[in-house]
Amino acid sequence: MEVHDPDAAPKKVLIEQAYTEGERLGLAVWGMDEAGPYQAIPQPGICWQPLTCPLRYPHEHVRHGTAKLLTLFHPSTGTVRVKGVRNCPNAVLHAWLKQQLLTILANLPPAPVLPESDNRASWERWQAGLSVKPTLIADLPPLRLLLIMDNLAGHKTRAFIEWLFTHGVMPLYTPLSGSWLNMTESVQRILIHRALDSTAPASPEDIMDWLEQTARGWNAEPTPFVWAGRRHLRRQRAYMRRHPLPSSSCSHLHRSPCQVTH
């Protein structure tokens, strides 16, 4: 059965605004995601081997358990904060998130103090267009951080949301089937391939240790991520060169009068 998210369009707009405008408005923008589970079995991948001597894996193996990866990602700097876990109930997820967010908030510059009406408007801006949204608490602190998360039940408990509001954090949830809006998934994919490709972990602890080591190596020289970067602009220019034709959804490419074709 197909499930439709009535707030898909405004959620997408808000998340894109966070990526493109959040830092300019003085707000830290972070993404959060959970990756896995990953089995402690021989992992596929590419590795260097002598010619005609490919690496061979045993066709039989014992399953030694699974591990997951909790990730916080700061796109504008490319830095990540990760933790490997065996499982991820709300008690584990929320405790880790709160600890990491408190550390992040402590390192942010002080937020400007606004009149109460302006302060509430700065929060409500990030709920614009939503028909279903968490109720803001009565005594709102200055908004300091936007947190982009998947639309999971564990991310939307009332106690957790009120804790975020109390500490100046606004959660932005991806729409259903819209996890591609969370850039944290992109950096997770990079870390997981670097850590696990062509390995044979003997335990979930091996997986967690390798993932955390890989994240520390990434943070030594992180790569900032940009939403709607040069690739997006190239696609926009290509789209603008097309001209729709009547009676169907097709289009033709515009050619300059001075362009020579063969």
Secondary structure, DSSP 8 states (H G I E B T S, - for coil): -----TTHHHHHHHHHHHHHHTGGGT-EEEEEEEEEEEESS---------TT------S------EEEEEEEEETTTTEEEEEEES---HHHHHHHHHHHHHHHHHTS-------HHHHHHHHHGGGTT-SS-----SS-----EEEEE---GGG--HHHHHHHHHTTEEEEE--TT-GGG-THHHHHHHHHHHHHTT---SSHHHHHHHHHHHHHHHHHS-----TT-HHHHHHHHHHHTEEE-TTSS-EEE---TT----
